[in-house]
Amino acid sequence: MKLDRFCVRNFRRLENVEVNLSDTDTILVGPNNSGKTSASMIFRLFLPGRNSEFQIYDFSVPLLQKIDQIGEEEKERENKIPSIDLDLWFSINPEAEYGKVYNLLTSLEKEYSEIGIRISFSVNDQTELISEFDSSRKSSPDIKLSRFLSEKDRLKNHFSLKYFKLEKTGDSFNKSLTKPHALEGEEGRRALRSLIAVDFVDAQRNIDDKEAARSTRLSSILNEYYKANLEKLEADDEAFAVIDESNRKLSEHYDRQFNPLFDIISDLGFPSANDRELRISSTLKPEDALQGSTTLLYADSKYPDYELPEAYNGLGFKNLIYIAAQISHFQRKWLTIEETQPPCHLIFVEEPEVHLHTQVQQTFIRKIRKVIERGSNPENNELSNPQLLISTHSPHIIDEGDFTSIRYFQRCRSEIKESDDRKIATKILDLKDFSSKENSEKNVNFLKKYLRLTHCDLFFSDGAVLVEGATEKLLLPKFIEKEARDLSSKYLTILEVGGAYAHQLVPLIKFLNLPALIISDLDSIDPRKNRKACMACQSGAVSSNKTITSLVNKKAISDLLKISNEEPHLHISPEQKDLGITFQNSISPYPGEQEMIPRTFEESFIYHNINLIRANSFLKNFIKLGEDENFSEDYKKVYSTVKSPNYKKTEFALEVMSSDVEWVTPQYISKGLQWLVSVMDNPSS
């Protein structure tokens, strides 16, 4: 049995979301404050035995307003106070698992491939609550219902968990298409415990060898692992009498017992040839076992007499050991449950990248899967493997995962009518849907390879800028500083894609509904001369840039200039107003002269700064102009120089970037960045 999906309503940012799960690994990604932590927190609150309590602020912000309206306005009191709901849908094998889910079947006349259970945190008796609230207002007339519920134990006294088995009445898992059938409280808790076990490897891992309040000693973690999973050595009288001999025996015993776990850890790539070996050493009385009387030591095989305490190894190594030990411990604990073993096991791993080197991040999922396989039941390997839910901000971890296992948490506006325009809710996008919809297999394969090669942080950004090449990418931070300083405080990803491929990223950007600016080049060619590059002013010239021609749906340079010279200087996609493309516009650097039309960024930069370049030594190694202004000569000189295969574009960018000269940003880039500021400050959705 696997957890197929879970649906959350009214919990913090998760106003109404559905998360589909993979049978193995599901990767939760998204920008900061998009609800990923809430997705794991709701399991802590709803599952029995977690000792976590709801707070009034676990309701989404718009619902707090509704709750206050119910307390304030007489006509609103007819409405029921909202509940926080978690729906769990399990895929089942009807032939083997009906016995485990019999009490959750809503009919004996149907065949089921999935069953659902709802846990609802809701008010017990609304009339009684309102009456108590009204009484309190006699002494505190300004108090609001949400504030009233936040004080003392009122929320716990007036709200509780209710359980329902679910019947689908349509093709969707939407609440309106599921019919709940109430379960008695203890029956619901028992049913939930019998179906699923959930464990957590938390993000806040302060790993140290000191017993500080917020520290986690690896020795303590291994102590718990030993007590729960490994064979114990029985102490004898001689061991008590001869402490050194006892310590030696215990150390040998620990070495044998921990060897399988350390073998698993070695599969993670540690210790390497440059790392010290792990060793558990007994340092006191045998009956104390590992409880404070043993220490995790690091030993160098060349110097076995000099053992270092655990603080003398890197945080990344310790973090990896911690995660591996915790997952192995959770899996063993679950597998050793006999008659009441829940068939579904879920492990949340939050931000595993903490302290890990990028190379380790890239192989993390593969290595952790090896840990799980080593701990699986060999007779039924597949069924003894837990499902992992990994929340991360690491593009390197995403690289190793399956593209279709990614779930993107997107900040969005609330659907509650009374809410404002801020993005205070969350929408969850399934990359499996992106792969299976209108996007071609070729395009999806390109995206997978591109994201893997570039390790881009597209899934964690508030916006994106796609540029042609290294020159623009190097200079973009400087352009932002000069022209759109507000973007410096945004989480932007800058992708170097090139004109031939930027449009292939557009479907994913649209799917993620991410504000994005594409900075592209006209790349003029002559269609009558084997599509050779030509000056953009040449009659009949067209663009060879696939990104421009596919998104703007025009090829003629004359038509493209009409667009680029107009305000707001962008072509806006009609499907998504947050997606813009900008390219070169015509320039009149000399008063009274005709226009120069650049075909590339370098040409545009030089034309915009041509008087500055002539007046001093700025860029003298990259373009040589005559002493006097000559429109025709300068125009051709710049074009032929930049077009030369020997032109060093990266060095050009570095020269511009390091110069103290107050140069001018090309207009098409300046206006494009200012447009991006406006759409990020006022998003369309």
Secondary structure as a PSIPRED ss2 file (coil, helix, strand):
# PSIPRED VFORMAT (PSIPRED V4.0)

   1 M C   1.000  0.000  0.000
   2 K E   0.000  0.000  1.000
   3 L E   0.000  0.000  1.000
   4 D E   0.000  0.000  1.000
   5 R E   0.000  0.000  1.000
   6 F E   0.000  0.000  1.000
   7 C E   0.000  0.000  1.000
   8 V E   0.000  0.000  1.000
   9 R E   0.000  0.000  1.000
  10 N E   0.000  0.000  1.000
  11 F E   0.000  0.000  1.000
  12 R C   1.000  0.000  0.000
  13 R C   1.000  0.000  0.000
  14 L E   0.000  0.000  1.000
  15 E E   0.000  0.000  1.000
  16 N E   0.000  0.000  1.000
  17 V E   0.000  0.000  1.000
  18 E E   0.000  0.000  1.000
  19 V E   0.000  0.000  1.000
  20 N E   0.000  0.000  1.000
  21 L C   1.000  0.000  0.000
  22 S C   1.000  0.000  0.000
  23 D C   1.000  0.000  0.000
  24 T C   1.000  0.000  0.000
  25 D E   0.000  0.000  1.000
  26 T E   0.000  0.000  1.000
  27 I E   0.000  0.000  1.000
  28 L E   0.000  0.000  1.000
  29 V E   0.000  0.000  1.000
  30 G C   1.000  0.000  0.000
  31 P C   1.000  0.000  0.000
  32 N C   1.000  0.000  0.000
  33 N C   1.000  0.000  0.000
  34 S C   1.000  0.000  0.000
  35 G C   1.000  0.000  0.000
  36 K H   0.000  1.000  0.000
  37 T H   0.000  1.000  0.000
  38 S H   0.000  1.000  0.000
  39 A H   0.000  1.000  0.000
  40 S H   0.000  1.000  0.000
  41 M H   0.000  1.000  0.000
  42 I H   0.000  1.000  0.000
  43 F H   0.000  1.000  0.000
  44 R H   0.000  1.000  0.000
  45 L H   0.000  1.000  0.000
  46 F H   0.000  1.000  0.000
  47 L C   1.000  0.000  0.000
  48 P C   1.000  0.000  0.000
  49 G C   1.000  0.000  0.000
  50 R C   1.000  0.000  0.000
  51 N C   1.000  0.000  0.000
  52 S C   1.000  0.000  0.000
  53 E C   1.000  0.000  0.000
  54 F C   1.000  0.000  0.000
  55 Q C   1.000  0.000  0.000
  56 I H   0.000  1.000  0.000
  57 Y H   0.000  1.000  0.000
  58 D H   0.000  1.000  0.000
  59 F E   0.000  0.000  1.000
  60 S C   1.000  0.000  0.000
  61 V H   0.000  1.000  0.000
  62 P H   0.000  1.000  0.000
  63 L H   0.000  1.000  0.000
  64 L H   0.000  1.000  0.000
  65 Q H   0.000  1.000  0.000
  66 K H   0.000  1.000  0.000
  67 I H   0.000  1.000  0.000
  68 D H   0.000  1.000  0.000
  69 Q H   0.000  1.000  0.000
  70 I H   0.000  1.000  0.000
  71 G H   0.000  1.000  0.000
  72 E H   0.000  1.000  0.000
  73 E C   1.000  0.000  0.000
  74 E H   0.000  1.000  0.000
  75 K H   0.000  1.000  0.000
  76 E H   0.000  1.000  0.000
  77 R H   0.000  1.000  0.000
  78 E H   0.000  1.000  0.000
  79 N C   1.000  0.000  0.000
  80 K C   1.000  0.000  0.000
  81 I C   1.000  0.000  0.000
  82 P C   1.000  0.000  0.000
  83 S C   1.000  0.000  0.000
  84 I E   0.000  0.000  1.000
  85 D E   0.000  0.000  1.000
  86 L E   0.000  0.000  1.000
  87 D E   0.000  0.000  1.000
  88 L E   0.000  0.000  1.000
  89 W E   0.000  0.000  1.000
  90 F E   0.000  0.000  1.000
  91 S E   0.000  0.000  1.000
  92 I C   1.000  0.000  0.000
  93 N C   1.000  0.000  0.000
  94 P H   0.000  1.000  0.000
  95 E H   0.000  1.000  0.000
  96 A H   0.000  1.000  0.000
  97 E H   0.000  1.000  0.000
  98 Y H   0.000  1.000  0.000
  99 G H   0.000  1.000  0.000
 100 K H   0.000  1.000  0.000
 101 V H   0.000  1.000  0.000
 102 Y H   0.000  1.000  0.000
 103 N H   0.000  1.000  0.000
 104 L H   0.000  1.000  0.000
 105 L C   1.000  0.000  0.000
 106 T C   1.000  0.000  0.000
 107 S C   1.000  0.000  0.000
 108 L C   1.000  0.000  0.000
 109 E C   1.000  0.000  0.000
 110 K C   1.000  0.000  0.000
 111 E C   1.000  0.000  0.000
 112 Y C   1.000  0.000  0.000
 113 S C   1.000  0.000  0.000
 114 E E   0.000  0.000  1.000
 115 I E   0.000  0.000  1.000
 116 G E   0.000  0.000  1.000
 117 I E   0.000  0.000  1.000
 118 R E   0.000  0.000  1.000
 119 I E   0.000  0.000  1.000
 120 S E   0.000  0.000  1.000
 121 F E   0.000  0.000  1.000
 122 S E   0.000  0.000  1.000
 123 V E   0.000  0.000  1.000
 124 N C   1.000  0.000  0.000
 125 D C   1.000  0.000  0.000
 126 Q H   0.000  1.000  0.000
 127 T H   0.000  1.000  0.000
 128 E H   0.000  1.000  0.000
 129 L H   0.000  1.000  0.000
 130 I H   0.000  1.000  0.000
 131 S H   0.000  1.000  0.000
 132 E H   0.000  1.000  0.000
 133 F H   0.000  1.000  0.000
 134 D H   0.000  1.000  0.000
 135 S H   0.000  1.000  0.000
 136 S H   0.000  1.000  0.000
 137 R C   1.000  0.000  0.000
 138 K C   1.000  0.000  0.000
 139 S C   1.000  0.000  0.000
 140 S C   1.000  0.000  0.000
 141 P C   1.000  0.000  0.000
 142 D C   1.000  0.000  0.000
 143 I C   1.000  0.000  0.000
 144 K C   1.000  0.000  0.000
 145 L H   0.000  1.000  0.000
 146 S H   0.000  1.000  0.000
 147 R H   0.000  1.000  0.000
 148 F H   0.000  1.000  0.000
 149 L H   0.000  1.000  0.000
 150 S H   0.000  1.000  0.000
 151 E C   1.000  0.000  0.000
 152 K C   1.000  0.000  0.000
 153 D C   1.000  0.000  0.000
 154 R H   0.000  1.000  0.000
 155 L H   0.000  1.000  0.000
 156 K H   0.000  1.000  0.000
 157 N H   0.000  1.000  0.000
 158 H H   0.000  1.000  0.000
 159 F E   0.000  0.000  1.000
 160 S E   0.000  0.000  1.000
 161 L E   0.000  0.000  1.000
 162 K E   0.000  0.000  1.000
 163 Y E   0.000  0.000  1.000
 164 F E   0.000  0.000  1.000
 165 K E   0.000  0.000  1.000
 166 L E   0.000  0.000  1.000
 167 E E   0.000  0.000  1.000
 168 K E   0.000  0.000  1.000
 169 T C   1.000  0.000  0.000
 170 G C   1.000  0.000  0.000
 171 D C   1.000  0.000  0.000
 172 S C   1.000  0.000  0.000
 173 F C   1.000  0.000  0.000
 174 N C   1.000  0.000  0.000
 175 K H   0.000  1.000  0.000
 176 S H   0.000  1.000  0.000
 177 L H   0.000  1.000  0.000
 178 T E   0.000  0.000  1.000
 179 K E   0.000  0.000  1.000
 180 P E   0.000  0.000  1.000
 181 H E   0.000  0.000  1.000
 182 A E   0.000  0.000  1.000
 183 L E   0.000  0.000  1.000
 184 E C   1.000  0.000  0.000
 185 G H   0.000  1.000  0.000
 186 E H   0.000  1.000  0.000
 187 E H   0.000  1.000  0.000
 188 G H   0.000  1.000  0.000
 189 R H   0.000  1.000  0.000
 190 R H   0.000  1.000  0.000
 191 A H   0.000  1.000  0.000
 192 L H   0.000  1.000  0.000
 193 R H   0.000  1.000  0.000
 194 S H   0.000  1.000  0.000
 195 L H   0.000  1.000  0.000
 196 I E   0.000  0.000  1.000
 197 A E   0.000  0.000  1.000
 198 V E   0.000  0.000  1.000
 199 D E   0.000  0.000  1.000
 200 F E   0.000  0.000  1.000
 201 V E   0.000  0.000  1.000
 202 D C   1.000  0.000  0.000
 203 A C   1.000  0.000  0.000
 204 Q C   1.000  0.000  0.000
 205 R C   1.000  0.000  0.000
 206 N C   1.000  0.000  0.000
 207 I E   0.000  0.000  1.000
 208 D C   1.000  0.000  0.000
 209 D C   1.000  0.000  0.000
 210 K C   1.000  0.000  0.000
 211 E C   1.000  0.000  0.000
 212 A C   1.000  0.000  0.000
 213 A C   1.000  0.000  0.000
 214 R C   1.000  0.000  0.000
 215 S C   1.000  0.000  0.000
 216 T E   0.000  0.000  1.000
 217 R C   1.000  0.000  0.000
 218 L H   0.000  1.000  0.000
 219 S H   0.000  1.000  0.000
 220 S H   0.000  1.000  0.000
 221 I H   0.000  1.000  0.000
 222 L H   0.000  1.000  0.000
 223 N H   0.000  1.000  0.000
 224 E H   0.000  1.000  0.000
 225 Y H   0.000  1.000  0.000
 226 Y H   0.000  1.000  0.000
 227 K H   0.000  1.000  0.000
 228 A H   0.000  1.000  0.000
 229 N H   0.000  1.000  0.000
 230 L C   1.000  0.000  0.000
 231 E C   1.000  0.000  0.000
 232 K C   1.000  0.000  0.000
 233 L C   1.000  0.000  0.000
 234 E C   1.000  0.000  0.000
 235 A C   1.000  0.000  0.000
 236 D C   1.000  0.000  0.000
 237 D H   0.000  1.000  0.000
 238 E H   0.000  1.000  0.000
 239 A H   0.000  1.000  0.000
 240 F H   0.000  1.000  0.000
 241 A H   0.000  1.000  0.000
 242 V C   1.000  0.000  0.000
 243 I H   0.000  1.000  0.000
 244 D H   0.000  1.000  0.000
 245 E H   0.000  1.000  0.000
 246 S H   0.000  1.000  0.000
 247 N H   0.000  1.000  0.000
 248 R H   0.000  1.000  0.000
 249 K H   0.000  1.000  0.000
 250 L H   0.000  1.000  0.000
 251 S H   0.000  1.000  0.000
 252 E H   0.000  1.000  0.000
 253 H H   0.000  1.000  0.000
 254 Y H   0.000  1.000  0.000
 255 D H   0.000  1.000  0.000
 256 R H   0.000  1.000  0.000
 257 Q H   0.000  1.000  0.000
 258 F H   0.000  1.000  0.000
 259 N H   0.000  1.000  0.000
 260 P H   0.000  1.000  0.000
 261 L H   0.000  1.000  0.000
 262 F H   0.000  1.000  0.000
 263 D H   0.000  1.000  0.000
 264 I H   0.000  1.000  0.000
 265 I H   0.000  1.000  0.000
 266 S H   0.000  1.000  0.000
 267 D H   0.000  1.000  0.000
 268 L C   1.000  0.000  0.000
 269 G C   1.000  0.000  0.000
 270 F C   1.000  0.000  0.000
 271 P C   1.000  0.000  0.000
 272 S C   1.000  0.000  0.000
 273 A C   1.000  0.000  0.000
 274 N C   1.000  0.000  0.000
 275 D C   1.000  0.000  0.000
 276 R C   1.000  0.000  0.000
 277 E E   0.000  0.000  1.000
 278 L E   0.000  0.000  1.000
 279 R E   0.000  0.000  1.000
 280 I E   0.000  0.000  1.000
 281 S E   0.000  0.000  1.000
 282 S E   0.000  0.000  1.000
 283 T C   1.000  0.000  0.000
 284 L C   1.000  0.000  0.000
 285 K C   1.000  0.000  0.000
 286 P H   0.000  1.000  0.000
 287 E H   0.000  1.000  0.000
 288 D H   0.000  1.000  0.000
 289 A C   1.000  0.000  0.000
 290 L C   1.000  0.000  0.000
 291 Q C   1.000  0.000  0.000
 292 G C   1.000  0.000  0.000
 293 S C   1.000  0.000  0.000
 294 T E   0.000  0.000  1.000
 295 T E   0.000  0.000  1.000
 296 L E   0.000  0.000  1.000
 297 L E   0.000  0.000  1.000
 298 Y E   0.000  0.000  1.000
 299 A E   0.000  0.000  1.000
 300 D E   0.000  0.000  1.000
 301 S C   1.000  0.000  0.000
 302 K C   1.000  0.000  0.000
 303 Y E   0.000  0.000  1.000
 304 P E   0.000  0.000  1.000
 305 D E   0.000  0.000  1.000
 306 Y E   0.000  0.000  1.000
 307 E E   0.000  0.000  1.000
 308 L E   0.000  0.000  1.000
 309 P E   0.000  0.000  1.000
 310 E H   0.000  1.000  0.000
 311 A H   0.000  1.000  0.000
 312 Y H   0.000  1.000  0.000
 313 N C   1.000  0.000  0.000
 314 G C   1.000  0.000  0.000
 315 L H   0.000  1.000  0.000
 316 G H   0.000  1.000  0.000
 317 F H   0.000  1.000  0.000
 318 K H   0.000  1.000  0.000
 319 N H   0.000  1.000  0.000
 320 L H   0.000  1.000  0.000
 321 I H   0.000  1.000  0.000
 322 Y H   0.000  1.000  0.000
 323 I H   0.000  1.000  0.000
 324 A H   0.000  1.000  0.000
 325 A H   0.000  1.000  0.000
 326 Q H   0.000  1.000  0.000
 327 I H   0.000  1.000  0.000
 328 S H   0.000  1.000  0.000
 329 H H   0.000  1.000  0.000
 330 F H   0.000  1.000  0.000
 331 Q H   0.000  1.000  0.000
 332 R H   0.000  1.000  0.000
 333 K H   0.000  1.000  0.000
 334 W H   0.000  1.000  0.000
 335 L H   0.000  1.000  0.000
 336 T C   1.000  0.000  0.000
 337 I C   1.000  0.000  0.000
 338 E C   1.000  0.000  0.000
 339 E C   1.000  0.000  0.000
 340 T C   1.000  0.000  0.000
 341 Q C   1.000  0.000  0.000
 342 P C   1.000  0.000  0.000
 343 P C   1.000  0.000  0.000
 344 C E   0.000  0.000  1.000
 345 H E   0.000  0.000  1.000
 346 L E   0.000  0.000  1.000
 347 I E   0.000  0.000  1.000
 348 F E   0.000  0.000  1.000
 349 V E   0.000  0.000  1.000
 350 E E   0.000  0.000  1.000
 351 E C   1.000  0.000  0.000
 352 P C   1.000  0.000  0.000
 353 E C   1.000  0.000  0.000
 354 V C   1.000  0.000  0.000
 355 H C   1.000  0.000  0.000
 356 L C   1.000  0.000  0.000
 357 H C   1.000  0.000  0.000
 358 T H   0.000  1.000  0.000
 359 Q H   0.000  1.000  0.000
 360 V H   0.000  1.000  0.000
 361 Q H   0.000  1.000  0.000
 362 Q H   0.000  1.000  0.000
 363 T H   0.000  1.000  0.000
 364 F H   0.000  1.000  0.000
 365 I H   0.000  1.000  0.000
 366 R H   0.000  1.000  0.000
 367 K H   0.000  1.000  0.000
 368 I H   0.000  1.000  0.000
 369 R H   0.000  1.000  0.000
 370 K H   0.000  1.000  0.000
 371 V H   0.000  1.000  0.000
 372 I H   0.000  1.000  0.000
 373 E H   0.000  1.000  0.000
 374 R H   0.000  1.000  0.000
 375 G H   0.000  1.000  0.000
 376 S C   1.000  0.000  0.000
 377 N C   1.000  0.000  0.000
 378 P H   0.000  1.000  0.000
 379 E H   0.000  1.000  0.000
 380 N H   0.000  1.000  0.000
 381 N C   1.000  0.000  0.000
 382 E C   1.000  0.000  0.000
 383 L C   1.000  0.000  0.000
 384 S C   1.000  0.000  0.000
 385 N C   1.000  0.000  0.000
 386 P C   1.000  0.000  0.000
 387 Q E   0.000  0.000  1.000
 388 L E   0.000  0.000  1.000
 389 L E   0.000  0.000  1.000
 390 I E   0.000  0.000  1.000
 391 S E   0.000  0.000  1.000
 392 T C   1.000  0.000  0.000
 393 H C   1.000  0.000  0.000
 394 S C   1.000  0.000  0.000
 395 P H   0.000  1.000  0.000
 396 H H   0.000  1.000  0.000
 397 I H   0.000  1.000  0.000
 398 I H   0.000  1.000  0.000
 399 D H   0.000  1.000  0.000
 400 E H   0.000  1.000  0.000
 401 G C   1.000  0.000  0.000
 402 D C   1.000  0.000  0.000
 403 F H   0.000  1.000  0.000
 404 T H   0.000  1.000  0.000
 405 S H   0.000  1.000  0.000
 406 I E   0.000  0.000  1.000
 407 R E   0.000  0.000  1.000
 408 Y E   0.000  0.000  1.000
 409 F E   0.000  0.000  1.000
 410 Q E   0.000  0.000  1.000
 411 R E   0.000  0.000  1.000
 412 C E   0.000  0.000  1.000
 413 R C   1.000  0.000  0.000
 414 S C   1.000  0.000  0.000
 415 E C   1.000  0.000  0.000
 416 I C   1.000  0.000  0.000
 417 K C   1.000  0.000  0.000
 418 E C   1.000  0.000  0.000
 419 S C   1.000  0.000  0.000
 420 D C   1.000  0.000  0.000
 421 D C   1.000  0.000  0.000
 422 R C   1.000  0.000  0.000
 423 K C   1.000  0.000  0.000
 424 I C   1.000  0.000  0.000
 425 A E   0.000  0.000  1.000
 426 T E   0.000  0.000  1.000
 427 K E   0.000  0.000  1.000
 428 I E   0.000  0.000  1.000
 429 L E   0.000  0.000  1.000
 430 D E   0.000  0.000  1.000
 431 L H   0.000  1.000  0.000
 432 K H   0.000  1.000  0.000
 433 D H   0.000  1.000  0.000
 434 F H   0.000  1.000  0.000
 435 S H   0.000  1.000  0.000
 436 S H   0.000  1.000  0.000
 437 K C   1.000  0.000  0.000
 438 E C   1.000  0.000  0.000
 439 N C   1.000  0.000  0.000
 440 S C   1.000  0.000  0.000
 441 E H   0.000  1.000  0.000
 442 K H   0.000  1.000  0.000
 443 N H   0.000  1.000  0.000
 444 V H   0.000  1.000  0.000
 445 N H   0.000  1.000  0.000
 446 F H   0.000  1.000  0.000
 447 L H   0.000  1.000  0.000
 448 K H   0.000  1.000  0.000
 449 K H   0.000  1.000  0.000
 450 Y H   0.000  1.000  0.000
 451 L H   0.000  1.000  0.000
 452 R H   0.000  1.000  0.000
 453 L H   0.000  1.000  0.000
 454 T H   0.000  1.000  0.000
 455 H C   1.000  0.000  0.000
 456 C C   1.000  0.000  0.000
 457 D C   1.000  0.000  0.000
 458 L H   0.000  1.000  0.000
 459 F H   0.000  1.000  0.000
 460 F H   0.000  1.000  0.000
 461 S C   1.000  0.000  0.000
 462 D C   1.000  0.000  0.000
 463 G E   0.000  0.000  1.000
 464 A E   0.000  0.000  1.000
 465 V E   0.000  0.000  1.000
 466 L E   0.000  0.000  1.000
 467 V E   0.000  0.000  1.000
 468 E C   1.000  0.000  0.000
 469 G C   1.000  0.000  0.000
 470 A H   0.000  1.000  0.000
 471 T H   0.000  1.000  0.000
 472 E H   0.000  1.000  0.000
 473 K H   0.000  1.000  0.000
 474 L H   0.000  1.000  0.000
 475 L H   0.000  1.000  0.000
 476 L H   0.000  1.000  0.000
 477 P H   0.000  1.000  0.000
 478 K H   0.000  1.000  0.000
 479 F H   0.000  1.000  0.000
 480 I H   0.000  1.000  0.000
 481 E H   0.000  1.000  0.000
 482 K H   0.000  1.000  0.000
 483 E H   0.000  1.000  0.000
 484 A C   1.000  0.000  0.000
 485 R H   0.000  1.000  0.000
 486 D H   0.000  1.000  0.000
 487 L H   0.000  1.000  0.000
 488 S H   0.000  1.000  0.000
 489 S H   0.000  1.000  0.000
 490 K C   1.000  0.000  0.000
 491 Y C   1.000  0.000  0.000
 492 L E   0.000  0.000  1.000
 493 T E   0.000  0.000  1.000
 494 I E   0.000  0.000  1.000
 495 L E   0.000  0.000  1.000
 496 E E   0.000  0.000  1.000
 497 V C   1.000  0.000  0.000
 498 G C   1.000  0.000  0.000
 499 G C   1.000  0.000  0.000
 500 A C   1.000  0.000  0.000
 501 Y C   1.000  0.000  0.000
 502 A H   0.000  1.000  0.000
 503 H H   0.000  1.000  0.000
 504 Q H   0.000  1.000  0.000
 505 L H   0.000  1.000  0.000
 506 V H   0.000  1.000  0.000
 507 P H   0.000  1.000  0.000
 508 L H   0.000  1.000  0.000
 509 I H   0.000  1.000  0.000
 510 K H   0.000  1.000  0.000
 511 F H   0.000  1.000  0.000
 512 L H   0.000  1.000  0.000
 513 N C   1.000  0.000  0.000
 514 L C   1.000  0.000  0.000
 515 P C   1.000  0.000  0.000
 516 A E   0.000  0.000  1.000
 517 L E   0.000  0.000  1.000
 518 I E   0.000  0.000  1.000
 519 I E   0.000  0.000  1.000
 520 S C   1.000  0.000  0.000
 521 D C   1.000  0.000  0.000
 522 L C   1.000  0.000  0.000
 523 D C   1.000  0.000  0.000
 524 S E   0.000  0.000  1.000
 525 I E   0.000  0.000  1.000
 526 D E   0.000  0.000  1.000
 527 P C   1.000  0.000  0.000
 528 R C   1.000  0.000  0.000
 529 K C   1.000  0.000  0.000
 530 N C   1.000  0.000  0.000
 531 R C   1.000  0.000  0.000
 532 K E   0.000  0.000  1.000
 533 A E   0.000  0.000  1.000
 534 C C   1.000  0.000  0.000
 535 M C   1.000  0.000  0.000
 536 A C   1.000  0.000  0.000
 537 C C   1.000  0.000  0.000
 538 Q C   1.000  0.000  0.000
 539 S C   1.000  0.000  0.000
 540 G C   1.000  0.000  0.000
 541 A C   1.000  0.000  0.000
 542 V E   0.000  0.000  1.000
 543 S E   0.000  0.000  1.000
 544 S C   1.000  0.000  0.000
 545 N C   1.000  0.000  0.000
 546 K H   0.000  1.000  0.000
 547 T H   0.000  1.000  0.000
 548 I H   0.000  1.000  0.000
 549 T H   0.000  1.000  0.000
 550 S H   0.000  1.000  0.000
 551 L H   0.000  1.000  0.000
 552 V H   0.000  1.000  0.000
 553 N C   1.000  0.000  0.000
 554 K C   1.000  0.000  0.000
 555 K C   1.000  0.000  0.000
 556 A E   0.000  0.000  1.000
 557 I H   0.000  1.000  0.000
 558 S H   0.000  1.000  0.000
 559 D H   0.000  1.000  0.000
 560 L H   0.000  1.000  0.000
 561 L H   0.000  1.000  0.000
 562 K H   0.000  1.000  0.000
 563 I H   0.000  1.000  0.000
 564 S H   0.000  1.000  0.000
 565 N C   1.000  0.000  0.000
 566 E C   1.000  0.000  0.000
 567 E C   1.000  0.000  0.000
 568 P C   1.000  0.000  0.000
 569 H C   1.000  0.000  0.000
 570 L C   1.000  0.000  0.000
 571 H E   0.000  0.000  1.000
 572 I E   0.000  0.000  1.000
 573 S C   1.000  0.000  0.000
 574 P C   1.000  0.000  0.000
 575 E C   1.000  0.000  0.000
 576 Q C   1.000  0.000  0.000
 577 K C   1.000  0.000  0.000
 578 D C   1.000  0.000  0.000
 579 L E   0.000  0.000  1.000
 580 G E   0.000  0.000  1.000
 581 I E   0.000  0.000  1.000
 582 T E   0.000  0.000  1.000
 583 F C   1.000  0.000  0.000
 584 Q C   1.000  0.000  0.000
 585 N C   1.000  0.000  0.000
 586 S C   1.000  0.000  0.000
 587 I E   0.000  0.000  1.000
 588 S C   1.000  0.000  0.000
 589 P C   1.000  0.000  0.000
 590 Y C   1.000  0.000  0.000
 591 P C   1.000  0.000  0.000
 592 G C   1.000  0.000  0.000
 593 E C   1.000  0.000  0.000
 594 Q C   1.000  0.000  0.000
 595 E C   1.000  0.000  0.000
 596 M E   0.000  0.000  1.000
 597 I C   1.000  0.000  0.000
 598 P C   1.000  0.000  0.000
 599 R C   1.000  0.000  0.000
 600 T C   1.000  0.000  0.000
 601 F H   0.000  1.000  0.000
 602 E H   0.000  1.000  0.000
 603 E H   0.000  1.000  0.000
 604 S H   0.000  1.000  0.000
 605 F H   0.000  1.000  0.000
 606 I H   0.000  1.000  0.000
 607 Y H   0.000  1.000  0.000
 608 H H   0.000  1.000  0.000
 609 N C   1.000  0.000  0.000
 610 I H   0.000  1.000  0.000
 611 N H   0.000  1.000  0.000
 612 L H   0.000  1.000  0.000
 613 I H   0.000  1.000  0.000
 614 R H   0.000  1.000  0.000
 615 A H   0.000  1.000  0.000
 616 N C   1.000  0.000  0.000
 617 S C   1.000  0.000  0.000
 618 F C   1.000  0.000  0.000
 619 L C   1.000  0.000  0.000
 620 K C   1.000  0.000  0.000
 621 N C   1.000  0.000  0.000
 622 F C   1.000  0.000  0.000
 623 I C   1.000  0.000  0.000
 624 K C   1.000  0.000  0.000
 625 L C   1.000  0.000  0.000
 626 G C   1.000  0.000  0.000
 627 E C   1.000  0.000  0.000
 628 D C   1.000  0.000  0.000
 629 E C   1.000  0.000  0.000
 630 N C   1.000  0.000  0.000
 631 F H   0.000  1.000  0.000
 632 S H   0.000  1.000  0.000
 633 E H   0.000  1.000  0.000
 634 D H   0.000  1.000  0.000
 635 Y H   0.000  1.000  0.000
 636 K H   0.000  1.000  0.000
 637 K H   0.000  1.000  0.000
 638 V H   0.000  1.000  0.000
 639 Y H   0.000  1.000  0.000
 640 S H   0.000  1.000  0.000
 641 T H   0.000  1.000  0.000
 642 V H   0.000  1.000  0.000
 643 K H   0.000  1.000  0.000
 644 S C   1.000  0.000  0.000
 645 P C   1.000  0.000  0.000
 646 N C   1.000  0.000  0.000
 647 Y C   1.000  0.000  0.000
 648 K C   1.000  0.000  0.000
 649 K H   0.000  1.000  0.000
 650 T H   0.000  1.000  0.000
 651 E H   0.000  1.000  0.000
 652 F H   0.000  1.000  0.000
 653 A H   0.000  1.000  0.000
 654 L H   0.000  1.000  0.000
 655 E H   0.000  1.000  0.000
 656 V H   0.000  1.000  0.000
 657 M H   0.000  1.000  0.000
 658 S H   0.000  1.000  0.000
 659 S C   1.000  0.000  0.000
 660 D C   1.000  0.000  0.000
 661 V C   1.000  0.000  0.000
 662 E C   1.000  0.000  0.000
 663 W C   1.000  0.000  0.000
 664 V C   1.000  0.000  0.000
 665 T C   1.000  0.000  0.000
 666 P C   1.000  0.000  0.000
 667 Q H   0.000  1.000  0.000
 668 Y H   0.000  1.000  0.000
 669 I H   0.000  1.000  0.000
 670 S H   0.000  1.000  0.000
 671 K H   0.000  1.000  0.000
 672 G H   0.000  1.000  0.000
 673 L H   0.000  1.000  0.000
 674 Q H   0.000  1.000  0.000
 675 W H   0.000  1.000  0.000
 676 L H   0.000  1.000  0.000
 677 V H   0.000  1.000  0.000
 678 S H   0.000  1.000  0.000
 679 V H   0.000  1.000  0.000
 680 M H   0.000  1.000  0.000
 681 D H   0.000  1.000  0.000
 682 N C   1.000  0.000  0.000
 683 P C   1.000  0.000  0.000
 684 S C   1.000  0.000  0.000
 685 S C   1.000  0.000  0.000
